[in-house]
Amino acid sequence: MRIFLIYISLALIILGLSTFVFAEETNKIQFFSLKIQKILENILENLFVLNKKENTYQEKYFNLLQELSQLKLNLKSVEEENKKLNEIKNLKKLEFLKKDHFGYFYFETHPLAEEGDIVVDSNLTLIGFVFKKNKSFLIVKSLLYPEIEFNVSDISGEFLGSGKTTGDGFLEVILSSSKEIKKDSLIFTYGKDNVFLPNFLVGSLYEIKKTAREEKLIVKLEGFFEGKDFYLFK
């Protein structure tokens, strides 16, 4: 009986130890499982972030491709326009060098250029005339230079009066006679002044000033003076 009780006691001790060990192992398994779960969550989160970033990069990439394709189209249209201009026999491309704050533009000399020749931009709008030529360069007096006086007309070629540049991008015209003319109307050279030939676009009507004595037109010059593409008209 005593031996039996000893065996029972040993059995209970072993069972208790086994239960304790099992509990410990269970805790370890649960802890390990939680760690795996956390790692998987982190991986999934990172994959989600990467996917979002990848989508963002893809969107930026496609936007960039669109911009580049648009740029190529614009460059192509510019090249086509330049080609058309170069094919016009009366126009000779000038190589721009610089301009100063007085309104003078400087170009590489051109064999066909002569003093007094007209210079226009890529839209065939009047820029000025060749003021001086030497072996190295051309000096063009642009309409940005003050006190250049010449005759102007409306779009139908009717004489409006004599205009004078102000030096700040405008032309003041004293009307030769009273005439109804609307704002934004196009103004052209009239000729017969030993300065410019007729029918070159000068600008658009910006404002009409009336006094008891006279009527004055303020014309905004439309030449692209900020550009570098200019042509000699021969």
Sequence and secondary structure as in RCSB ss.txt:
>XXXX:A:sequence
MRIFLIYISLALIILGLSTFVFAEETNKIQFFSLKIQKILENILENLFVLNKKENTYQEKYFNLLQELSQLKLNL
KSVEEENKKLNEIKNLKKLEFLKKDHFGYFYFETHPLAEEGDIVVDSNLTLIGFVFKKNKSFLIVKSLLYPEIEF
NVSDISGEFLGSGKTTGDGFLEVILSSSKEIKKDSLIFTYGKDNVFLPNFLVGSLYEIKKTAREEKLIVKLEGFF
EGKDFYLFK
>XXXX:A:secstr
 HHHHHHHHHHHHHHHHHHHHHHHHHHHHHHHHHHHHHHHHHHHHHHHHHHHHHHHHHHHHHHHHHHHHHHHHHH
HHHHHHHHHHHHSTTEEEEEEEEE TTSEEEEE  TT  TT EEEETT BEEEEEEEE SSEEEEEETTSTT EE
EEE TT  EEEEEEE SSSEEEEEESS     TT EEEE   SSS  SS EEEEEEEEEE SS EEEEEEE S T
T SEEEEE 
